[in-house]
Amino acid sequence: MNEIAKTIERMDPESALKEVGQALKTIFPSVSEESRGEFLLELVGESQADKVSSLVHL
């Protein structure tokens, strides 16, 4: 487990979420829109309909 994950494990869940959110606000502007989208899909999960609709764009 990496150091960030270890630190988050020791935190209260609400505090961890707040801190991760602040970190993402710093990171997101530095990465591509595609990377942000992939991250968010991985985070919330991708429905079967989303998978099919993404194939349509290929």
N, CA, C and O atoms as a GROMACS GRO file, in nm:
protein
  232
    1MET      N    1   0.086  -0.118   0.000
    1MET     CA    2   0.000   0.000   0.000
    1MET      C    3   0.090   0.123   0.000
    1MET      O    4   0.189   0.128   0.073
    2ASN      N    5   0.055   0.222  -0.082
    2ASN     CA    6   0.139   0.341  -0.090
    2ASN      C    7   0.114   0.434   0.029
    2ASN      O    8   0.019   0.416   0.105
    3GLU      N    9   0.198   0.533   0.043
    3GLU     CA   10   0.191   0.624   0.158
    3GLU      C   11   0.060   0.702   0.164
    3GLU      O   12   0.005   0.723   0.272
    4ILE      N   13   0.009   0.745   0.049
    4ILE     CA   14  -0.117   0.819   0.048
    4ILE      C   15  -0.229   0.732   0.102
    4ILE      O   16  -0.309   0.776   0.184
    5ALA      N   17  -0.236   0.608   0.054
    5ALA     CA   18  -0.340   0.516   0.100
    5ALA      C   19  -0.328   0.488   0.250
    5ALA      O   20  -0.429   0.481   0.320
    6LYS      N   21  -0.206   0.474   0.298
    6LYS     CA   22  -0.185   0.451   0.442
    6LYS      C   23  -0.234   0.570   0.524
    6LYS      O   24  -0.298   0.552   0.628
    7THR      N   25  -0.205   0.690   0.478
    7THR     CA   26  -0.249   0.810   0.548
    7THR      C   27  -0.401   0.818   0.550
    7THR      O   28  -0.459   0.848   0.654
    8ILE      N   29  -0.464   0.792   0.437
    8ILE     CA   30  -0.610   0.798   0.429
    8ILE      C   31  -0.674   0.694   0.520
    8ILE      O   32  -0.777   0.721   0.582
    9GLU      N   33  -0.615   0.575   0.527
    9GLU     CA   34  -0.668   0.468   0.614
    9GLU      C   35  -0.672   0.512   0.760
    9GLU      O   36  -0.761   0.468   0.835
   10ARG      N   37  -0.580   0.596   0.802
   10ARG     CA   38  -0.574   0.641   0.941
   10ARG      C   39  -0.669   0.756   0.970
   10ARG      O   40  -0.689   0.793   1.086
   11MET      N   41  -0.729   0.813   0.866
   11MET     CA   42  -0.815   0.931   0.883
   11MET      C   43  -0.960   0.893   0.901
   11MET      O   44  -1.004   0.785   0.860
   12ASP      N   45  -1.034   0.983   0.962
   12ASP     CA   46  -1.180   0.974   0.969
   12ASP      C   47  -1.231   0.984   0.824
   12ASP      O   48  -1.180   1.067   0.748
   13PRO      N   49  -1.330   0.903   0.783
   13PRO     CA   50  -1.374   0.902   0.642
   13PRO      C   51  -1.415   1.039   0.588
   13PRO      O   52  -1.383   1.072   0.474
   14GLU      N   53  -1.486   1.118   0.666
   14GLU     CA   54  -1.528   1.249   0.619
   14GLU      C   55  -1.408   1.342   0.597
   14GLU      O   56  -1.403   1.416   0.498
   15SER      N   57  -1.312   1.336   0.687
   15SER     CA   58  -1.191   1.417   0.671
   15SER      C   59  -1.111   1.371   0.551
   15SER      O   60  -1.058   1.453   0.476
   16ALA      N   61  -1.102   1.241   0.534
   16ALA     CA   62  -1.028   1.186   0.420
   16ALA      C   63  -1.091   1.232   0.288
   16ALA      O   64  -1.020   1.272   0.196
   17LEU      N   65  -1.223   1.226   0.282
   17LEU     CA   66  -1.292   1.268   0.160
   17LEU      C   67  -1.267   1.416   0.131
   17LEU      O   68  -1.245   1.454   0.016
   18LYS      N   69  -1.271   1.498   0.234
   18LYS     CA   70  -1.246   1.641   0.217
   18LYS      C   71  -1.103   1.665   0.167
   18LYS      O   72  -1.083   1.745   0.076
   19GLU      N   73  -1.006   1.598   0.225
   19GLU     CA   74  -0.867   1.616   0.184
   19GLU      C   75  -0.842   1.565   0.043
   19GLU      O   76  -0.770   1.629  -0.034
   20VAL      N   77  -0.901   1.452   0.008
   20VAL     CA   78  -0.885   1.398  -0.127
   20VAL      C   79  -0.950   1.495  -0.228
   20VAL      O   80  -0.895   1.518  -0.336
   21GLY      N   81  -1.063   1.549  -0.192
   21GLY     CA   82  -1.130   1.646  -0.279
   21GLY      C   83  -1.042   1.768  -0.304
   21GLY      O   84  -1.033   1.815  -0.418
   22GLN      N   85  -0.978   1.818  -0.201
   22GLN     CA   86  -0.889   1.934  -0.217
   22GLN      C   87  -0.771   1.898  -0.308
   22GLN      O   88  -0.729   1.979  -0.391
   23ALA      N   89  -0.717   1.777  -0.291
   23ALA     CA   90  -0.605   1.734  -0.375
   23ALA      C   91  -0.649   1.724  -0.521
   23ALA      O   92  -0.575   1.763  -0.611
   24LEU      N   93  -0.769   1.672  -0.544
   24LEU     CA   94  -0.819   1.659  -0.681
   24LEU      C   95  -0.841   1.794  -0.747
   24LEU      O   96  -0.820   1.809  -0.867
   25LYS      N   97  -0.882   1.893  -0.669
   25LYS     CA   98  -0.898   2.028  -0.724
   25LYS      C   99  -0.765   2.083  -0.775
   25LYS      O  100  -0.763   2.162  -0.869
   26THR      N  101  -0.657   2.040  -0.715
   26THR     CA  102  -0.524   2.082  -0.758
   26THR      C  103  -0.478   2.002  -0.880
   26THR      O  104  -0.416   2.057  -0.971
   27ILE      N  105  -0.507   1.874  -0.880
   27ILE     CA  106  -0.459   1.784  -0.985
   27ILE      C  107  -0.540   1.795  -1.114
   27ILE      O  108  -0.482   1.798  -1.223
   28PHE      N  109  -0.672   1.801  -1.103
   28PHE     CA  110  -0.759   1.796  -1.222
   28PHE      C  111  -0.724   1.899  -1.330
   28PHE      O  112  -0.724   1.863  -1.448
   29PRO      N  113  -0.695   2.024  -1.297
   29PRO     CA  114  -0.663   2.119  -1.405
   29PRO      C  115  -0.536   2.082  -1.482
   29PRO      O  116  -0.515   2.131  -1.593
   30SER      N  117  -0.452   1.997  -1.424
   30SER     CA  118  -0.324   1.962  -1.487
   30SER      C  119  -0.332   1.841  -1.579
   30SER      O  120  -0.237   1.813  -1.652
   31VAL      N  121  -0.445   1.769  -1.578
   31VAL     CA  122  -0.456   1.649  -1.660
   31VAL      C  123  -0.557   1.670  -1.772
   31VAL      O  124  -0.638   1.763  -1.768
   32SER      N  125  -0.552   1.584  -1.870
   32SER     CA  126  -0.640   1.598  -1.986
   32SER      C  127  -0.785   1.567  -1.949
   32SER      O  128  -0.813   1.501  -1.849
   33GLU      N  129  -0.875   1.616  -2.032
   33GLU     CA  130  -1.017   1.588  -2.012
   33GLU      C  131  -1.042   1.438  -2.018
   33GLU      O  132  -1.124   1.385  -1.943
   34GLU      N  133  -0.972   1.369  -2.106
   34GLU     CA  134  -0.986   1.224  -2.118
   34GLU      C  135  -0.945   1.154  -1.988
   34GLU      O  136  -1.014   1.063  -1.943
   35SER      N  137  -0.835   1.197  -1.929
   35SER     CA  138  -0.789   1.138  -1.803
   35SER      C  139  -0.889   1.163  -1.691
   35SER      O  140  -0.916   1.074  -1.610
   36ARG      N  141  -0.943   1.284  -1.685
   36ARG     CA  142  -1.044   1.315  -1.582
   36ARG      C  143  -1.167   1.226  -1.600
   36ARG      O  144  -1.220   1.172  -1.504
   37GLY      N  145  -1.211   1.212  -1.725
   37GLY     CA  146  -1.328   1.130  -1.752
   37GLY      C  147  -1.306   0.985  -1.715
   37GLY      O  148  -1.392   0.922  -1.654
   38GLU      N  149  -1.189   0.931  -1.751
   38GLU     CA  150  -1.156   0.792  -1.716
   38GLU      C  151  -1.152   0.773  -1.565
   38GLU      O  152  -1.201   0.672  -1.513
   39PHE      N  153  -1.094   0.870  -1.495
   39PHE     CA  154  -1.088   0.863  -1.349
   39PHE      C  155  -1.228   0.860  -1.289
   39PHE      O  156  -1.258   0.777  -1.202
   40LEU      N  157  -1.314   0.949  -1.336
   40LEU     CA  158  -1.450   0.957  -1.281
   40LEU      C  159  -1.531   0.831  -1.312
   40LEU      O  160  -1.606   0.784  -1.227
   41LEU      N  161  -1.516   0.778  -1.432
   41LEU     CA  162  -1.586   0.653  -1.465
   41LEU      C  163  -1.538   0.539  -1.377
   41LEU      O  164  -1.620   0.458  -1.332
   42GLU      N  165  -1.410   0.531  -1.352
   42GLU     CA  166  -1.355   0.428  -1.265
   42GLU      C  167  -1.405   0.447  -1.122
   42GLU      O  168  -1.434   0.350  -1.052
   43LEU      N  169  -1.415   0.571  -1.080
   43LEU     CA  170  -1.459   0.602  -0.945
   43LEU      C  171  -1.604   0.562  -0.920
   43LEU      O  172  -1.635   0.498  -0.819
   44VAL      N  173  -1.693   0.599  -1.012
   44VAL     CA  174  -1.836   0.574  -0.991
   44VAL      C  175  -1.885   0.447  -1.060
   44VAL      O  176  -1.997   0.403  -1.036
   45GLY      N  177  -1.803   0.390  -1.144
   45GLY     CA  178  -1.844   0.270  -1.216
   45GLY      C  179  -1.911   0.307  -1.347
   45GLY      O  180  -1.970   0.414  -1.360
   46GLU      N  181  -1.900   0.220  -1.441
   46GLU     CA  182  -1.954   0.246  -1.574
   46GLU      C  183  -2.068   0.150  -1.599
   46GLU      O  184  -2.050   0.028  -1.590
   47SER      N  185  -2.184   0.202  -1.630
   47SER     CA  186  -2.300   0.116  -1.656
   47SER      C  187  -2.284   0.049  -1.792
   47SER      O  188  -2.205   0.094  -1.875
   48GLN      N  189  -2.359  -0.057  -1.814
   48GLN     CA  190  -2.354  -0.127  -1.941
   48GLN      C  191  -2.394  -0.035  -2.056
   48GLN      O  192  -2.335  -0.042  -2.164
   49ALA      N  193  -2.492   0.052  -2.034
   49ALA     CA  194  -2.535   0.146  -2.138
   49ALA      C  195  -2.421   0.241  -2.175
   49ALA      O  196  -2.404   0.275  -2.292
   50ASP      N  197  -2.343   0.284  -2.076
   50ASP     CA  198  -2.230   0.372  -2.103
   50ASP      C  199  -2.126   0.301  -2.189
   50ASP      O  200  -2.069   0.362  -2.279
   51LYS      N  201  -2.103   0.174  -2.162
   51LYS     CA  202  -2.005   0.098  -2.240
   51LYS      C  203  -2.050   0.089  -2.386
   51LYS      O  204  -1.970   0.107  -2.477
   52VAL      N  205  -2.176   0.061  -2.406
   52VAL     CA  206  -2.229   0.050  -2.542
   52VAL      C  207  -2.222   0.184  -2.613
   52VAL      O  208  -2.182   0.190  -2.729
   53SER      N  209  -2.261   0.292  -2.545
   53SER     CA  210  -2.260   0.423  -2.609
   53SER      C  211  -2.118   0.467  -2.641
   53SER      O  212  -2.097   0.537  -2.740
   54SER      N  213  -2.020   0.430  -2.559
   54SER     CA  214  -1.882   0.467  -2.589
   54SER      C  215  -1.830   0.391  -2.710
   54SER      O  216  -1.744   0.442  -2.782
   55LEU      N  217  -1.880   0.271  -2.733
   55LEU     CA  218  -1.840   0.195  -2.851
   55LEU      C  219  -1.891   0.258  -2.979
   55LEU      O  220  -1.828   0.245  -3.084
   56VAL      N  221  -2.005   0.326  -2.971
   56VAL     CA  222  -2.063   0.389  -3.088
   56VAL      C  223  -1.968   0.495  -3.143
   56VAL      O  224  -1.966   0.519  -3.264
   57HIS      N  225  -1.890   0.559  -3.056
   57HIS     CA  226  -1.799   0.666  -3.100
   57HIS      C  227  -1.673   0.613  -3.166
   57HIS      O  228  -1.596   0.691  -3.221
   58LEU      N  229  -1.651   0.481  -3.163
   58LEU     CA  230  -1.530   0.423  -3.223
   58LEU      C  231  -1.540   0.417  -3.370
   58LEU      O  232  -1.447   0.371  -3.436
   0.00000   0.00000   0.00000
